[in-house]
Amino acid sequence: MNESDELSKTSCEQVLKGKAWKLMWLKLESKKLPKEAPNISWAYNGIARLGGWKNTKRTGRASIKALWQGWLRLQTILEGYELAKSLD
């Protein structure tokens, strides 16, 4: 089994807490939340997409800059969620 197969079976909850991946899913996908957490490959692509990555070269590899910007954007989304929750 190669590394790609292993990652496709590993849950993204290994690197993202429940709130983080769920908010990212709602932001990026136009579907209901899945019953189980998506895999790490989905999380990698999702964070990159939040950072502006479009995979135009079809390499499947995002730049460090896109990943970093996506991570910061995800943190902003989480902060906004927590602030909105505290209004109640």
Backbone bond lengths (Angstrom), bond angles and torsions (degrees), N, CA, C in turn:
res aa  C-N    CA-C-N  psi(-1)  N-CA   C-N-CA  omega(-1)  CA-C   N-CA-C  phi
1 M - - - 1.456 - - 1.530 108.21 -
2 N 1.319 116.24 131.20 1.462 118.94 179.57 1.531 110.79 -90.58
3 E 1.303 115.18 173.34 1.467 121.25 -175.66 1.527 112.28 -62.03
4 S 1.316 117.20 -36.66 1.462 121.36 -179.86 1.528 111.21 -63.48
5 D 1.332 116.75 -42.48 1.464 120.48 177.83 1.521 111.07 -64.40
6 E 1.317 115.48 -39.28 1.466 120.32 -179.69 1.528 110.86 -64.43
7 L 1.332 116.74 -43.08 1.462 120.38 179.78 1.521 112.19 -67.73
8 S 1.327 116.87 -32.51 1.461 118.97 -179.10 1.526 111.80 -70.32
9 K 1.330 117.20 -15.04 1.465 121.00 178.11 1.525 112.42 -100.51
10 T 1.322 117.72 -10.52 1.457 121.82 -177.30 1.520 110.04 -89.80
11 S 1.320 116.02 132.26 1.463 121.68 -179.05 1.526 110.86 -69.71
12 C 1.323 115.74 144.99 1.465 119.92 177.78 1.527 111.31 -69.39
13 E 1.334 117.31 -11.38 1.462 119.70 177.50 1.524 111.91 -68.42
14 Q 1.335 117.11 -8.31 1.461 120.83 173.63 1.531 110.85 -69.40
15 V 1.334 116.53 -26.15 1.467 120.30 -177.79 1.528 113.74 -121.40
16 L 1.329 117.71 -21.72 1.467 121.59 179.89 1.523 109.51 -123.19
17 K 1.315 116.50 134.59 1.460 119.51 176.03 1.522 109.34 -70.44
18 G 1.319 116.26 164.54 1.456 122.48 -176.37 1.511 114.50 -50.91
19 K 1.333 116.45 -47.72 1.475 119.75 -179.43 1.520 111.61 -61.16
20 A 1.329 116.34 -41.21 1.466 120.74 -174.93 1.521 111.38 -64.11
21 W 1.327 117.57 -51.18 1.467 117.97 -177.64 1.519 111.34 -69.66
22 K 1.335 117.42 -32.43 1.467 119.72 179.75 1.528 111.01 -68.05
23 L 1.322 117.24 -42.94 1.466 120.01 177.47 1.527 111.01 -65.77
24 M 1.334 116.15 -38.80 1.461 119.42 178.23 1.531 109.87 -65.53
25 W 1.329 117.51 -39.43 1.469 120.87 177.56 1.526 110.10 -60.16
26 L 1.339 116.29 -47.89 1.462 120.21 -178.68 1.526 111.65 -63.17
27 K 1.330 117.25 -33.50 1.464 121.59 179.39 1.533 111.84 -72.35
28 L 1.325 117.20 -39.90 1.464 120.72 -170.71 1.527 115.17 -98.31
29 E 1.308 117.23 -30.98 1.463 120.78 -174.88 1.525 109.22 -105.35
30 S 1.289 116.86 150.75 1.468 120.97 178.37 1.525 109.98 -104.48
31 K 1.314 115.28 44.44 1.463 121.12 -177.47 1.523 109.53 -136.83
32 K 1.328 115.33 167.71 1.458 120.51 174.48 1.522 109.30 -67.48
33 L 1.329 115.49 160.10 1.457 119.77 176.64 1.523 110.19 -62.35
34 P 1.323 117.86 140.01 1.464 119.83 175.85 1.530 110.36 -74.22
35 K 1.327 116.38 160.50 1.469 120.53 179.38 1.516 111.20 -69.84
36 E 1.318 116.19 -34.07 1.461 121.17 178.60 1.526 108.97 -115.52
37 A 1.312 114.84 152.54 1.468 119.76 179.21 1.530 110.14 -64.96
38 P 1.337 117.44 141.89 1.470 120.24 176.17 1.533 110.94 -66.94
39 N 1.324 116.19 175.78 1.461 119.34 -177.92 1.533 112.06 -83.77
40 I 1.315 114.54 173.16 1.469 120.62 -177.29 1.530 111.40 -64.44
41 S 1.313 117.59 -33.03 1.469 120.03 178.19 1.523 110.78 -60.96
42 W 1.332 116.93 -39.75 1.464 120.47 177.11 1.532 109.62 -63.04
43 A 1.334 117.10 -42.78 1.464 120.89 -179.62 1.533 110.66 -62.81
44 Y 1.324 116.98 -43.48 1.468 121.79 178.13 1.526 110.41 -58.46
45 N 1.324 115.81 -50.38 1.467 120.01 179.89 1.521 111.44 -65.02
46 G 1.328 117.18 -37.97 1.464 120.96 179.78 1.518 112.43 -64.75
47 I 1.320 116.32 -45.10 1.468 120.04 178.40 1.526 109.67 -63.19
48 A 1.328 116.22 -42.04 1.470 119.99 178.47 1.527 110.85 -62.99
49 R 1.326 117.27 -41.83 1.468 120.52 179.00 1.523 111.12 -64.27
50 L 1.326 117.44 -37.49 1.468 119.73 175.64 1.525 110.70 -61.82
51 G 1.336 116.05 -28.70 1.461 121.42 178.90 1.516 113.99 -86.99
52 G 1.328 117.40 4.77 1.458 120.28 176.75 1.515 115.66 98.18
53 W 1.324 118.11 2.69 1.465 121.77 -179.40 1.518 110.15 -71.64
54 K 1.327 116.93 134.37 1.466 122.19 -178.03 1.530 113.03 -117.48
55 N 1.326 118.78 -6.64 1.467 123.78 -177.45 1.529 111.61 56.76
56 T 1.310 116.78 40.71 1.463 120.93 -178.32 1.525 112.45 -66.90
57 K 1.325 117.46 -27.00 1.465 120.17 179.33 1.526 111.90 -87.16
58 R 1.304 116.79 -3.86 1.468 123.85 178.75 1.527 112.86 58.82
59 T 1.322 116.18 35.60 1.461 119.86 177.49 1.522 111.43 -90.25
60 G 1.326 116.62 -24.33 1.454 120.26 -176.65 1.515 112.94 79.84
61 R 1.335 116.87 5.51 1.465 120.71 -178.45 1.519 109.97 -118.31
62 A 1.315 114.77 123.29 1.464 120.39 178.29 1.523 109.72 -89.30
63 S 1.307 115.85 155.16 1.465 120.01 177.02 1.525 109.89 -76.52
64 I 1.307 115.15 160.02 1.461 120.53 176.53 1.522 109.51 -60.36
65 K 1.330 116.55 -38.38 1.464 120.78 -179.83 1.528 110.81 -61.18
66 A 1.337 117.56 -45.81 1.468 121.03 179.65 1.525 110.62 -64.17
67 L 1.329 117.01 -40.87 1.466 120.24 178.76 1.527 111.01 -64.59
68 W 1.318 116.43 -43.47 1.458 120.42 -179.83 1.529 110.79 -64.58
69 Q 1.322 117.28 -45.39 1.466 120.58 179.10 1.530 110.76 -64.46
70 G 1.326 116.82 -38.28 1.458 120.42 176.92 1.510 112.13 -65.05
71 W 1.343 115.97 -41.06 1.468 120.27 178.27 1.532 110.24 -62.25
72 L 1.324 116.83 -44.16 1.467 120.19 179.00 1.526 111.14 -64.39
73 R 1.315 116.98 -37.95 1.468 120.00 178.25 1.527 110.60 -66.82
74 L 1.325 117.37 -39.68 1.465 120.63 177.01 1.527 110.26 -62.73
75 Q 1.324 117.09 -39.87 1.464 120.10 178.14 1.529 110.81 -64.65
76 T 1.321 117.42 -36.69 1.467 121.74 176.65 1.525 110.53 -65.05
77 I 1.330 116.67 -41.07 1.467 120.94 177.59 1.525 110.01 -62.74
78 L 1.329 116.78 -44.08 1.470 120.80 178.75 1.524 111.41 -62.95
79 E 1.325 116.45 -42.06 1.462 120.65 178.73 1.526 110.44 -63.15
80 G 1.317 117.18 -42.90 1.464 121.04 177.74 1.516 111.76 -61.92
81 Y 1.327 116.51 -40.07 1.460 121.30 177.85 1.525 110.51 -62.04
82 E 1.324 116.21 -46.92 1.473 120.67 -179.66 1.527 111.19 -63.67
83 L 1.321 117.33 -40.76 1.464 120.58 178.32 1.526 111.16 -65.21
84 A 1.323 116.83 -43.18 1.467 120.32 179.11 1.525 110.57 -64.32
85 K 1.320 116.28 -37.43 1.463 120.77 179.02 1.527 111.35 -65.84
86 S 1.319 117.23 -32.33 1.467 120.97 -177.70 1.527 112.58 -76.51
87 L 1.330 118.08 -9.80 1.462 120.78 178.82 1.522 112.32 -70.53
88 D 1.316 117.26 -25.43 1.472 120.95 -177.51 1.504 113.07 -71.28
